[in-house]
Amino acid sequence: MVASEAAPFAKTGGLADVVSALPRALARFGHAVDVVIPRYRGITTGERLGHVTVPDVDGPIDVSIDAVEHDGVRTLFVDHPGYYDRPHLYGVGNDDYADNAARFACLARAAIAWGAAAPEPYAVVHAHDWQAGLVPVLLRRGGGVGALRDAAAIFTIHNLAYQGLFDASWLGRLGLDADLVHMSALEYWGRISFLKGGIVFSRFVTTVSPQYAREIQTREFGFGFDGILRSRAHDLVGILNGIDYDHWNPARDPYLSVPYDASRLDGKDAAKRQLLELVGLPAGDDDRCRPLVGLISRMVDQKGFDLLAELADELPRLEASCVLLGTGERRYEDLWRDVAARYPDRIAVRIGFDEALAHRIEAGADLFLMPSRFEPCGLNQMYSLRYGTVPVVRATGGLADTVRDVDAATGEGTGFTFAEASAAALLAALRRALARYRDPAAWRRIQLAGMRQDFSWDASARQYAALYERAYNK
């Protein structure tokens, strides 16, 4: 596998969790998996294995390869300080590094060069997102030699909105063939797209939920790639991401003062008290009877923060409290800081990311809000279900695949969904959830239904293994 990040070594989002958990699940089934990522600043583990020489902008460069093995998976680090010894993975703030094309071309070339020289053959090369989009291209354009001679390329789209777009002049600078600037290759409206390279040159393309696989073939969700994806519809597969139940399990979560599970939910009240005290909200007996809504998110339009902004004065008036953890656009950070300052007994906001606080929100909140405009898979709604925290989500992508709307008549379901991307629809779903919360027995049934769901990586890993076999034999 080739990717730009993998937990615990480097992480900005869900991609890192997938590239950590999926290989370990495959290893449990007896597969041998190597994961290749850059050695970013701050990665201190790993022993030197050797080096490879790869083409670069100003001629060939030597790139070191280091490795560490854990849980049956070997992680290989591509070590080139000029490209990866930087304060951030992709850029500063909202500005990408100007040489990202060269940085991730180096990752792809090093992965292919090392793989081809390996002593044992590889059956599959699995590339993730645009940063690894050149891997299938290189595999088809001369890299399929040695231990990669029979390897099949799989490419996974984690978020179609990020496409790896660069000026077409980068092809020549990177020593790639000029004929790749073609509509059947990397060309995209006069530029080149590493993402398109991954889509076009792979045997199979996967994405991270069945619903998202359908959505990205439409104009609404396709970000201009819907035609390309429709042309590969027979080779496009949606496989729902799993979650790591070793890391996200309220029965043995080290961040919780009292563990709990579906058979003993008392610890959830302790988690709520702990969370309220931690973020400075009232935590008395009466206060804990008020429902607590949690949000952990990037504060951007994709995650529905434009919808939430329309409700900034409405949410504090609901019979509920709210705790928000996240970072993103300054306008949303400032807005929610201001709301928290005006309603300090109802709204708590923490700007940034805090792993311990994320676990405590998942455990201590009663409801978890995810009003995403689009969501390829989403992980937090699955964490919430595991923790007995009822999700309120927009029915899109992986959210639609994992949260079953509570039926008004029977009370059956695992959460509350809304279809229209509007503030009014969001508020209506939240009010439905809050009304049901006032019926403790009904609420407990919803919690337990969610906690019984199985979103472990084992089921997803089996689907990937079957796809690898199809690709290898195709």
C-alpha positions as CSV (number, residue, x, y, z in Angstrom):
1,M,0.0,0.0,0.0
2,V,1.2,3.5,-0.8
3,A,-0.3,6.5,0.9
4,S,0.6,10.0,2.2
5,E,-0.2,9.2,5.8
6,A,-0.8,6.4,8.2
7,A,-1.6,6.4,12.0
8,P,0.2,6.6,14.4
9,F,3.1,8.0,12.3
10,A,1.4,10.8,10.4
11,K,-2.3,11.9,10.5
12,T,-4.5,14.7,9.3
13,G,-7.7,12.8,9.0
14,G,-9.5,9.5,8.3
15,L,-7.1,8.4,5.6
16,A,-4.4,7.7,8.2
17,D,-6.8,5.6,10.2
18,V,-7.7,3.5,7.2
19,V,-4.1,3.0,6.1
20,S,-3.3,1.9,9.7
21,A,-6.3,-0.4,10.3
22,L,-6.9,-2.1,7.0
23,P,-3.4,-3.6,6.7
24,R,-3.6,-4.9,10.2
25,A,-6.9,-6.6,9.5
26,L,-5.5,-8.1,6.3
27,A,-2.5,-9.4,8.3
28,R,-4.8,-11.1,10.8
29,F,-6.1,-13.1,7.8
30,G,-2.6,-14.2,6.8
31,H,-1.7,-11.6,4.2
32,A,1.7,-10.0,4.1
33,V,1.3,-6.2,3.8
34,D,3.9,-3.4,3.4
35,V,2.7,0.2,3.8
36,V,4.8,3.0,2.2
37,I,4.6,6.6,3.4
38,P,6.9,9.6,3.6
39,R,9.2,10.0,6.6
40,Y,7.8,13.3,7.7
41,R,9.3,15.5,10.4
42,G,8.5,13.9,13.8
43,I,8.7,10.3,12.7
44,T,11.7,9.0,14.7
45,T,11.2,5.2,14.5
46,G,12.4,2.8,11.9
47,E,15.7,1.2,10.8
48,R,17.5,1.8,7.6
49,L,16.9,-0.9,5.0
50,G,18.6,0.6,2.0
51,H,18.0,3.2,-0.7
52,V,16.7,3.7,-4.2
53,T,17.6,6.1,-6.9
54,V,14.7,7.9,-8.6
55,P,14.3,10.6,-11.3
56,D,13.5,14.1,-9.9
57,V,13.2,17.6,-11.2
58,D,16.9,18.3,-11.3
59,G,18.1,14.8,-12.1
60,P,18.3,11.5,-10.2
61,I,18.2,11.6,-6.4
62,D,19.0,9.0,-3.8
63,V,16.1,8.2,-1.4
64,S,16.6,6.2,1.8
65,I,14.1,3.5,2.8
66,D,13.6,2.8,6.5
67,A,11.2,0.3,8.1
68,V,9.4,-0.6,11.3
69,E,7.2,-3.7,11.9
70,H,4.2,-3.8,14.2
71,D,1.1,-6.0,14.4
72,G,2.3,-8.1,11.4
73,V,2.5,-5.0,9.1
74,R,5.8,-3.5,7.9
75,T,5.7,0.3,7.4
76,L,8.4,1.6,5.0
77,F,9.4,5.3,5.2
78,V,10.6,7.1,2.1
79,D,13.2,9.4,3.6
80,H,14.2,12.5,1.6
81,P,14.4,15.5,4.0
82,G,14.3,18.1,1.3
83,Y,10.7,17.0,0.6
84,Y,9.4,15.7,3.8
85,D,11.2,17.4,6.7
86,R,8.7,20.2,7.0
87,P,6.4,21.5,9.7
88,H,3.2,20.2,8.0
89,L,2.3,17.3,5.7
90,Y,0.8,19.2,2.7
91,G,1.2,22.9,3.2
92,V,0.8,25.8,5.6
93,G,-2.8,26.8,6.5
94,N,-4.8,26.7,3.3
95,D,-1.8,27.0,1.0
96,D,-0.3,23.8,-0.4
97,Y,3.5,23.5,-0.8
98,A,4.4,24.7,-4.3
99,D,6.3,21.5,-5.0
100,N,3.7,19.0,-3.9
101,A,3.7,17.4,-7.4
102,A,7.4,16.6,-7.0
103,R,7.0,15.5,-3.3
104,F,4.4,12.9,-4.1
105,A,5.9,11.9,-7.4
106,C,9.0,11.0,-5.3
107,L,6.9,8.9,-3.0
108,A,5.3,7.0,-5.9
109,R,8.7,6.5,-7.7
110,A,10.4,5.3,-4.5
111,A,7.6,2.9,-3.7
112,I,7.7,1.4,-7.2
113,A,11.5,1.2,-7.3
114,W,11.7,-0.5,-3.9
115,G,8.8,-2.8,-4.7
116,A,10.3,-3.9,-8.0
117,A,13.6,-4.8,-6.3
118,A,12.0,-6.8,-3.5
119,P,13.0,-10.5,-3.0
120,E,9.4,-11.8,-3.0
121,P,6.8,-10.8,-5.6
122,Y,3.8,-8.6,-4.8
123,A,0.3,-9.6,-5.9
124,V,-1.2,-6.1,-5.5
125,V,-0.2,-2.5,-5.2
126,H,-2.9,-0.5,-3.5
127,A,-2.6,3.3,-3.8
128,H,-4.6,5.7,-1.7
129,D,-5.9,9.2,-2.8
130,W,-4.3,11.6,-5.2
131,Q,-1.0,11.7,-3.4
132,A,-0.4,8.1,-4.6
133,G,-2.2,8.6,-7.9
134,L,1.0,8.2,-9.9
135,V,1.7,4.7,-8.6
136,P,-0.7,2.9,-11.0
137,V,0.6,5.2,-13.8
138,L,4.2,4.2,-13.1
139,L,3.3,0.6,-12.7
140,R,1.7,0.5,-16.2
141,R,4.4,2.7,-17.7
142,G,7.5,0.6,-17.1
143,G,7.5,0.0,-13.4
144,G,5.8,-3.4,-13.6
145,V,9.1,-5.3,-13.5
146,G,10.9,-7.6,-11.0
147,A,8.7,-8.3,-8.0
148,L,6.0,-6.1,-9.4
149,R,5.8,-8.0,-12.7
150,D,2.4,-9.5,-12.1
151,A,1.1,-6.9,-9.5
152,A,-2.4,-5.5,-10.1
153,A,-3.1,-1.9,-9.2
154,I,-6.0,-0.9,-7.0
155,F,-6.7,2.8,-6.3
156,T,-8.9,4.1,-3.5
157,I,-10.7,7.5,-3.5
158,H,-11.1,8.7,0.0
159,N,-12.4,12.1,-0.9
160,L,-13.0,13.1,-4.6
161,A,-12.9,16.8,-3.7
162,Y,-9.1,16.6,-3.5
163,Q,-7.8,15.9,-7.0
164,G,-4.0,16.6,-7.1
165,L,-4.3,19.2,-9.9
166,F,-1.1,20.7,-11.3
167,D,0.2,22.6,-14.3
168,A,0.9,20.3,-17.2
169,S,4.5,21.5,-17.3
170,W,5.1,19.3,-14.2
171,L,5.1,16.2,-16.4
172,G,8.2,17.2,-18.3
173,R,9.9,18.5,-15.1
174,L,9.3,15.1,-13.5
175,G,10.5,13.1,-16.5
176,L,7.1,11.7,-17.3
177,D,5.9,11.1,-20.9
178,A,4.3,14.0,-22.6
179,D,1.6,11.8,-24.0
180,L,0.1,11.6,-20.5
181,V,-1.4,15.0,-21.2
182,H,-4.3,13.4,-22.9
183,M,-8.0,13.1,-22.0
184,S,-7.6,9.3,-21.7
185,A,-4.7,9.8,-19.3
186,L,-3.9,12.6,-16.8
187,E,-5.2,15.6,-18.6
188,Y,-8.0,17.5,-16.9
189,W,-9.1,20.8,-18.4
190,G,-5.6,21.7,-19.6
191,R,-3.9,20.6,-16.4
192,I,-2.9,17.2,-15.0
193,S,-4.6,15.4,-12.2
194,F,-2.8,12.7,-10.1
195,L,-6.2,11.5,-9.0
196,K,-7.2,10.9,-12.6
197,G,-4.1,9.0,-13.1
198,G,-5.0,6.6,-10.3
199,I,-8.5,6.2,-11.6
200,V,-7.6,5.6,-15.3
201,F,-4.6,3.3,-14.8
202,S,-5.8,1.0,-12.1
203,R,-7.6,-2.4,-12.6
204,F,-10.1,-1.5,-10.0
205,V,-11.1,1.7,-8.3
206,T,-12.6,1.6,-4.8
207,T,-14.1,4.2,-2.6
208,V,-15.0,4.2,1.0
209,S,-18.8,3.4,1.1
210,P,-21.3,1.9,-1.4
211,Q,-23.5,5.1,-1.4
212,Y,-20.5,7.3,-2.1
213,A,-19.6,5.1,-5.0
214,R,-23.0,5.8,-6.5
215,E,-23.0,9.5,-5.6
216,I,-19.6,10.3,-7.2
217,Q,-21.0,9.2,-10.6
218,T,-23.5,12.1,-10.5
219,R,-23.0,15.7,-11.4
220,E,-23.9,16.9,-7.9
221,F,-21.2,14.9,-6.1
222,G,-18.7,14.2,-8.9
223,F,-16.6,17.4,-8.8
224,G,-16.2,17.2,-12.5
225,F,-15.1,13.6,-12.4
226,D,-18.5,12.0,-12.8
227,G,-18.0,11.2,-16.5
228,I,-14.6,9.6,-15.9
229,L,-16.1,7.5,-13.1
230,R,-19.1,6.5,-15.1
231,S,-16.8,5.2,-17.8
232,R,-15.3,2.9,-15.1
233,A,-18.5,2.0,-13.4
234,H,-18.0,-1.7,-13.9
235,D,-14.6,-1.5,-12.1
236,L,-15.8,0.9,-9.4
237,V,-16.5,-0.7,-6.0
238,G,-17.7,0.9,-2.8
239,I,-16.4,-0.8,0.4
240,L,-17.4,0.7,3.7
241,N,-14.5,1.7,5.9
242,G,-14.3,-0.1,9.2
243,I,-13.3,1.3,12.6
244,D,-10.7,0.1,14.9
245,Y,-12.5,-1.5,17.9
246,D,-9.2,-1.9,19.8
247,H,-8.9,1.9,19.8
248,W,-12.6,2.8,19.9
249,N,-14.2,0.7,22.6
250,P,-15.9,2.2,25.6
251,A,-15.3,-1.1,27.6
252,R,-11.5,-0.5,27.6
253,D,-11.0,3.1,26.6
254,P,-8.1,4.5,28.6
255,Y,-9.5,8.0,28.4
256,L,-12.7,7.1,30.4
257,S,-12.9,7.1,34.1
258,V,-15.5,4.3,34.1
259,P,-15.6,1.8,31.3
260,Y,-19.0,0.6,29.9
261,D,-20.7,-1.5,27.3
262,A,-24.2,-2.4,26.1
263,S,-24.8,-4.5,29.1
264,R,-23.8,-1.8,31.6
265,L,-24.3,1.7,30.6
266,D,-23.8,3.4,34.0
267,G,-20.3,4.5,32.9
268,K,-21.8,6.7,30.2
269,D,-23.2,9.0,32.9
270,A,-19.8,9.2,34.5
271,A,-18.3,10.0,31.1
272,K,-20.9,12.8,30.7
273,R,-20.0,14.3,34.1
274,Q,-16.3,14.0,33.2
275,L,-16.8,15.8,29.9
276,L,-18.9,18.6,31.2
277,E,-16.4,19.3,34.0
278,L,-13.5,19.2,31.5
279,V,-15.0,21.7,29.1
280,G,-16.4,24.0,31.8
281,L,-20.2,23.4,31.4
282,P,-22.5,22.9,34.4
283,A,-22.2,19.3,35.6
284,G,-24.8,19.0,38.5
285,D,-27.5,16.3,38.6
286,D,-30.0,18.5,36.9
287,D,-27.5,19.6,34.3
288,R,-26.7,16.0,33.4
289,C,-30.4,15.4,32.6
290,R,-30.1,18.0,29.8
291,P,-29.1,16.3,26.5
292,L,-25.5,17.0,25.4
293,V,-24.8,17.3,21.7
294,G,-21.2,16.5,20.5
295,L,-19.4,17.6,17.3
296,I,-15.9,16.7,16.3
297,S,-15.1,18.0,12.8
298,R,-13.2,20.1,10.4
299,M,-14.9,23.4,10.4
300,V,-15.6,23.7,6.7
301,D,-18.6,23.9,4.4
302,Q,-18.3,20.2,3.4
303,K,-19.0,19.3,7.0
304,G,-22.2,21.4,7.0
305,F,-20.8,24.3,9.0
306,D,-22.5,26.8,6.7
307,L,-25.8,25.1,7.8
308,L,-24.7,25.3,11.4
309,A,-23.8,29.0,11.0
310,E,-27.5,29.7,10.1
311,L,-28.5,28.1,13.4
312,A,-25.9,29.8,15.6
313,D,-28.6,31.7,17.5
314,E,-31.1,28.9,17.4
315,L,-29.0,26.0,18.8
316,P,-28.3,27.6,22.2
317,R,-32.1,28.1,22.7
318,L,-32.8,24.4,22.4
319,E,-33.2,22.4,25.6
320,A,-29.7,21.0,25.1
321,S,-26.0,21.7,25.6
322,C,-23.3,21.4,23.0
323,V,-19.5,20.7,22.9
324,L,-17.6,21.3,19.7
325,L,-14.0,20.2,19.0
326,G,-12.4,21.1,15.7
327,T,-10.4,23.4,13.5
328,G,-10.9,24.9,10.1
329,E,-11.9,28.1,8.4
330,R,-11.2,31.2,10.6
331,R,-14.7,32.5,10.0
332,Y,-16.3,29.4,11.6
333,E,-13.7,29.2,14.4
334,D,-14.4,32.9,15.3
335,L,-18.2,32.4,15.0
336,W,-18.3,29.5,17.4
337,R,-15.8,31.1,19.8
338,D,-18.3,34.0,20.0
339,V,-21.3,31.8,20.5
340,A,-19.5,30.0,23.3
341,A,-18.7,33.3,24.9
342,R,-22.3,34.4,24.8
343,Y,-23.7,31.1,26.0
344,P,-21.1,29.8,28.4
345,D,-23.5,27.6,30.3
346,R,-24.7,25.9,27.1
347,I,-22.0,25.9,24.5
348,A,-18.3,24.8,24.8
349,V,-15.9,25.1,22.0
350,R,-12.3,23.8,21.7
351,I,-10.3,24.9,18.6
352,G,-7.7,22.3,17.6
353,F,-7.5,18.6,17.9
354,D,-7.2,16.6,21.1
355,E,-7.3,12.8,20.9
356,A,-8.3,12.4,24.6
357,L,-11.1,15.0,24.3
358,A,-12.3,13.3,21.1
359,H,-12.8,10.0,23.0
360,R,-14.5,11.8,25.9
361,I,-16.9,13.6,23.6
362,E,-17.8,10.3,21.9
363,A,-18.5,8.8,25.3
364,G,-20.0,11.7,27.2
365,A,-22.3,13.2,24.6
366,D,-25.9,11.9,24.2
367,L,-26.1,12.8,20.6
368,F,-23.5,13.3,17.9
369,L,-24.1,15.8,15.0
370,M,-22.8,15.3,11.5
371,P,-24.6,17.6,9.0
372,S,-22.2,17.0,6.1
373,R,-23.0,18.2,2.6
374,F,-21.2,15.1,1.4
375,E,-19.3,12.4,3.4
376,P,-17.4,9.7,1.6
377,C,-17.6,7.4,4.6
378,G,-17.3,9.2,7.9
379,L,-15.9,7.5,11.0
380,N,-17.3,9.5,13.9
381,Q,-20.9,8.3,13.3
382,M,-19.6,4.7,13.7
383,Y,-17.6,5.6,16.8
384,S,-20.7,7.2,18.2
385,L,-22.8,4.1,17.6
386,R,-20.2,2.0,19.4
387,Y,-20.3,4.4,22.4
388,G,-24.1,4.6,22.6
389,T,-24.1,8.2,21.4
390,V,-27.0,8.6,19.0
391,P,-26.0,10.2,15.7
392,V,-27.9,12.9,13.9
393,V,-26.6,13.0,10.3
394,R,-27.4,14.0,6.8
395,A,-28.3,10.9,4.7
396,T,-25.3,11.1,2.3
397,G,-22.4,8.8,1.5
398,G,-21.3,6.6,4.3
399,L,-23.6,8.3,6.7
400,A,-26.6,6.9,4.8
401,D,-24.9,3.5,4.8
402,T,-24.3,3.3,8.5
403,V,-27.1,5.2,10.3
404,R,-30.7,3.8,10.1
405,D,-33.3,6.6,10.7
406,V,-35.5,6.0,13.7
407,D,-39.0,5.0,12.5
408,A,-41.6,7.4,14.1
409,A,-44.2,4.6,14.6
410,T,-42.0,1.6,15.8
411,G,-39.1,3.5,17.3
412,E,-36.7,1.1,15.4
413,G,-33.5,2.6,14.1
414,T,-30.0,3.7,15.2
415,G,-30.1,7.5,14.7
416,F,-31.8,10.4,13.1
417,T,-31.2,11.4,9.5
418,F,-32.3,14.2,7.1
419,A,-32.1,14.4,3.4
420,E,-32.1,18.1,2.3
421,A,-28.8,20.1,2.9
422,S,-30.6,22.9,4.7
423,A,-30.5,24.4,8.1
424,A,-34.3,23.8,8.4
425,A,-33.9,20.1,7.7
426,L,-31.0,19.8,10.1
427,L,-32.9,21.6,12.9
428,A,-36.0,19.4,12.3
429,A,-33.9,16.2,12.7
430,L,-32.2,17.5,15.8
431,R,-35.6,18.4,17.3
432,R,-36.9,14.9,16.5
433,A,-33.9,13.4,18.3
434,L,-34.3,15.7,21.4
435,A,-38.0,14.8,21.6
436,R,-37.2,11.1,21.6
437,Y,-34.5,11.7,24.2
438,R,-37.2,12.7,26.7
439,D,-38.5,9.1,26.6
440,P,-35.7,7.2,28.4
441,A,-36.9,3.7,27.5
442,A,-37.2,4.6,23.8
443,W,-33.8,6.3,23.9
444,R,-32.2,3.3,25.5
445,R,-33.5,1.0,22.7
446,I,-31.9,3.3,20.1
447,Q,-28.6,3.4,22.0
448,L,-28.5,-0.4,22.3
449,A,-29.4,-0.9,18.6
450,G,-26.4,1.2,17.6
451,M,-24.0,-0.5,20.0
452,R,-24.9,-3.9,18.5
453,Q,-23.8,-2.8,15.0
454,D,-20.6,-4.4,13.7
455,F,-18.4,-2.0,11.8
456,S,-15.2,-3.7,12.5
457,W,-12.5,-3.8,9.9
458,D,-12.7,-7.6,9.5
459,A,-15.7,-7.5,7.2
460,S,-14.2,-4.7,5.1
461,A,-10.8,-6.5,4.9
462,R,-12.5,-9.6,3.6
463,Q,-14.1,-7.6,0.8
464,Y,-10.7,-6.0,-0.1
465,A,-9.0,-9.4,-0.1
466,A,-11.7,-10.8,-2.5
467,L,-11.2,-7.7,-4.7
468,Y,-7.4,-8.2,-4.7
469,E,-7.9,-11.8,-5.9
470,R,-10.2,-10.6,-8.7
471,A,-7.7,-8.0,-9.7
472,Y,-4.7,-10.3,-9.7
473,N,-6.6,-12.9,-11.8
474,K,-8.1,-10.4,-14.2
